[in-house]
């Protein structure tokens, strides 16, 4: 991965991740590379790491889809996981309380 991809990925992820350190890094990169660099990172996803690009917006998924994604990810890793109705309710509550 190139330095450009790394930096643009961090800039792209910063406002979506809600992590203060990333927001500060984004601002420092704006000061060093300029507003055009930030705008490019936000709009031209060609240099944003594919995994981040595909998964950063998962927090905006409806809660039910998050549970389904957990099941699918477990399956992809060879883990036989099927949440009970009680587990699903706990996930829904935790995701709701966490605001994700």
Phi and psi restraints in degrees (value plus and minus 20) as a CYANA .aco file:
   2 UNK   PHI    -100.4   -60.4
   2 UNK   PSI     142.3   182.3
   3 UNK   PHI     -81.6   -41.6
   3 UNK   PSI     -59.0   -19.0
   4 UNK   PHI     -80.6   -40.6
   4 UNK   PSI     -65.2   -25.2
   5 UNK   PHI     -82.5   -42.5
   5 UNK   PSI     -63.4   -23.4
   6 UNK   PHI     -80.2   -40.2
   6 UNK   PSI     -68.7   -28.7
   7 UNK   PHI     -87.5   -47.5
   7 UNK   PSI     -63.1   -23.1
   8 UNK   PHI     -87.4   -47.4
   8 UNK   PSI     -51.9   -11.9
   9 UNK   PHI     -85.1   -45.1
   9 UNK   PSI     -64.2   -24.2
  10 UNK   PHI     -83.2   -43.2
  10 UNK   PSI     -62.1   -22.1
  11 UNK   PHI     -83.5   -43.5
  11 UNK   PSI     -64.1   -24.1
  12 UNK   PHI     -84.2   -44.2
  12 UNK   PSI     -61.1   -21.1
  13 UNK   PHI     -97.8   -57.8
  13 UNK   PSI     -47.0    -7.0
  14 UNK   PHI     -71.9   -31.9
  14 UNK   PSI     -73.6   -33.6
  15 UNK   PHI     -92.1   -52.1
  15 UNK   PSI     -38.9     1.1
  16 UNK   PHI    -107.7   -67.7
  16 UNK   PSI     -45.6    -5.6
  17 UNK   PHI    -105.7   -65.7
  17 UNK   PSI     -39.0     1.0
  18 UNK   PHI      36.6    76.6
  18 UNK   PSI      28.4    68.4
  19 UNK   PHI    -140.7  -100.7
  19 UNK   PSI     100.6   140.6
  20 UNK   PHI     -75.7   -35.7
  20 UNK   PSI     -62.6   -22.6
  21 UNK   PHI     -82.6   -42.6
  21 UNK   PSI     -57.3   -17.3
  22 UNK   PHI     -88.0   -48.0
  22 UNK   PSI     -58.1   -18.1
  23 UNK   PHI     -83.1   -43.1
  23 UNK   PSI     -60.0   -20.0
  24 UNK   PHI     -87.9   -47.9
  24 UNK   PSI     -60.3   -20.3
  25 UNK   PHI     -82.9   -42.9
  25 UNK   PSI     -63.0   -23.0
  26 UNK   PHI     -76.9   -36.9
  26 UNK   PSI     -63.7   -23.7
  27 UNK   PHI     -86.2   -46.2
  27 UNK   PSI     -60.8   -20.8
  28 UNK   PHI     -83.5   -43.5
  28 UNK   PSI     -60.2   -20.2
  29 UNK   PHI     -86.7   -46.7
  29 UNK   PSI     -53.6   -13.6
  30 UNK   PHI     -84.3   -44.3
  30 UNK   PSI     -61.5   -21.5
  31 UNK   PHI     -85.7   -45.7
  31 UNK   PSI     -57.4   -17.4
  32 UNK   PHI     -99.2   -59.2
  32 UNK   PSI     -67.4   -27.4
  33 UNK   PHI    -121.9   -81.9
  33 UNK   PSI     -34.3     5.7
  34 UNK   PHI      76.6   116.6
  34 UNK   PSI     144.9   184.9
  35 UNK   PHI     -84.8   -44.8
  35 UNK   PSI     -51.6   -11.6
  36 UNK   PHI     -82.6   -42.6
  36 UNK   PSI     -59.2   -19.2
  37 UNK   PHI     -81.0   -41.0
  37 UNK   PSI     -63.9   -23.9
  38 UNK   PHI     -84.5   -44.5
  38 UNK   PSI     -66.1   -26.1
  39 UNK   PHI     -81.3   -41.3
  39 UNK   PSI     -61.4   -21.4
  40 UNK   PHI     -82.6   -42.6
  40 UNK   PSI     -63.4   -23.4
  41 UNK   PHI     -83.1   -43.1
  41 UNK   PSI     -54.6   -14.6
  42 UNK   PHI     -96.0   -56.0
  42 UNK   PSI     -46.8    -6.8
  43 UNK   PHI    -134.7   -94.7
  43 UNK   PSI     -49.9    -9.9
  44 UNK   PHI    -122.8   -82.8
  44 UNK   PSI      76.1   116.1
  45 UNK   PHI    -100.4   -60.4
  45 UNK   PSI     -17.0    23.0
  46 UNK   PHI     -81.1   -41.1
  46 UNK   PSI     -50.4   -10.4
  47 UNK   PHI    -123.3   -83.3
  47 UNK   PSI      -7.7    32.3
  48 UNK   PHI    -115.1   -75.1
  48 UNK   PSI     112.6   152.6
  49 UNK   PHI     -73.5   -33.5
  49 UNK   PSI     113.7   153.7
  50 UNK   PHI     -76.8   -36.8
  50 UNK   PSI     -63.9   -23.9
  51 UNK   PHI     -82.5   -42.5
  51 UNK   PSI     -63.4   -23.4
  52 UNK   PHI     -85.9   -45.9
  52 UNK   PSI     -66.5   -26.5
  53 UNK   PHI     -76.1   -36.1
  53 UNK   PSI     -60.2   -20.2
  54 UNK   PHI     -99.7   -59.7
  54 UNK   PSI     -46.1    -6.1
  55 UNK   PHI    -134.6   -94.6
  55 UNK   PSI     -32.7     7.3
  56 UNK   PHI     -83.6   -43.6
  56 UNK   PSI     -51.4   -11.4
  57 UNK   PHI    -106.9   -66.9
  57 UNK   PSI     -12.4    27.6
  58 UNK   PHI     -79.3   -39.3
  58 UNK   PSI     -48.9    -8.9
  59 UNK   PHI     -86.7   -46.7
  59 UNK   PSI     -37.0     3.0
  60 UNK   PHI    -114.6   -74.6
  60 UNK   PSI     -16.2    23.8
  61 UNK   PHI     -91.2   -51.2
  61 UNK   PSI     129.5   169.5
  62 UNK   PHI     -79.4   -39.4
  62 UNK   PSI     125.8   165.8
  63 UNK   PHI     -75.5   -35.5
  63 UNK   PSI     -61.2   -21.2
  64 UNK   PHI     -78.8   -38.8
  64 UNK   PSI     -57.4   -17.4
  65 UNK   PHI     -89.6   -49.6
  65 UNK   PSI     -50.8   -10.8
  66 UNK   PHI     -83.5   -43.5
  66 UNK   PSI     -62.9   -22.9
  67 UNK   PHI     -83.8   -43.8
  67 UNK   PSI     -63.6   -23.6
  68 UNK   PHI     -82.4   -42.4
  68 UNK   PSI     -57.0   -17.0
  69 UNK   PHI     -86.0   -46.0
  69 UNK   PSI     -60.2   -20.2
  70 UNK   PHI     -78.5   -38.5
  70 UNK   PSI     -63.0   -23.0
  71 UNK   PHI     -82.8   -42.8
  71 UNK   PSI     -65.3   -25.3
  72 UNK   PHI     -85.1   -45.1
  72 UNK   PSI     -63.4   -23.4
  73 UNK   PHI     -82.3   -42.3
  73 UNK   PSI     -60.9   -20.9
  74 UNK   PHI     -80.6   -40.6
  74 UNK   PSI     -64.5   -24.5
  75 UNK   PHI     -81.3   -41.3
  75 UNK   PSI     -62.8   -22.8
  76 UNK   PHI     -82.5   -42.5
  76 UNK   PSI     -47.5    -7.5
  77 UNK   PHI    -113.3   -73.3
  77 UNK   PSI     -13.2    26.8
  78 UNK   PHI      59.7    99.7
  78 UNK   PSI      -2.8    37.2
  79 UNK   PHI    -119.4   -79.4
  79 UNK   PSI     104.4   144.4
  80 UNK   PHI    -103.7   -63.7
  80 UNK   PSI      74.3   114.3
  81 UNK   PHI    -145.0  -105.0
  81 UNK   PSI      99.2   139.2
  82 UNK   PHI    -152.0  -112.0
  82 UNK   PSI      84.1   124.1
  83 UNK   PHI     -86.3   -46.3
  83 UNK   PSI     120.1   160.1
  84 UNK   PHI     -91.1   -51.1
  84 UNK   PSI     148.5   188.5
  85 UNK   PHI     -79.0   -39.0
  85 UNK   PSI     -57.2   -17.2
  86 UNK   PHI     -85.1   -45.1
  86 UNK   PSI     -63.6   -23.6
  87 UNK   PHI     -82.1   -42.1
  87 UNK   PSI     -61.9   -21.9
  88 UNK   PHI     -80.2   -40.2
  88 UNK   PSI     -61.3   -21.3
  89 UNK   PHI     -84.6   -44.6
  89 UNK   PSI     -59.6   -19.6
  90 UNK   PHI     -84.7   -44.7
  90 UNK   PSI     -65.2   -25.2
  91 UNK   PHI     -78.3   -38.3
  91 UNK   PSI     -66.1   -26.1
  92 UNK   PHI     -79.0   -39.0
  92 UNK   PSI     -63.8   -23.8
  93 UNK   PHI     -84.6   -44.6
  93 UNK   PSI     -66.2   -26.2
  94 UNK   PHI     -83.7   -43.7
  94 UNK   PSI     -63.6   -23.6
  95 UNK   PHI     -83.5   -43.5
  95 UNK   PSI     -58.9   -18.9
  96 UNK   PHI     -86.4   -46.4
  96 UNK   PSI     -66.5   -26.5
  97 UNK   PHI     -84.5   -44.5
  97 UNK   PSI     -54.7   -14.7
  98 UNK   PHI     -98.1   -58.1
  98 UNK   PSI     -31.1     8.9
  99 UNK   PHI      55.1    95.1
  99 UNK   PSI       4.4    44.4
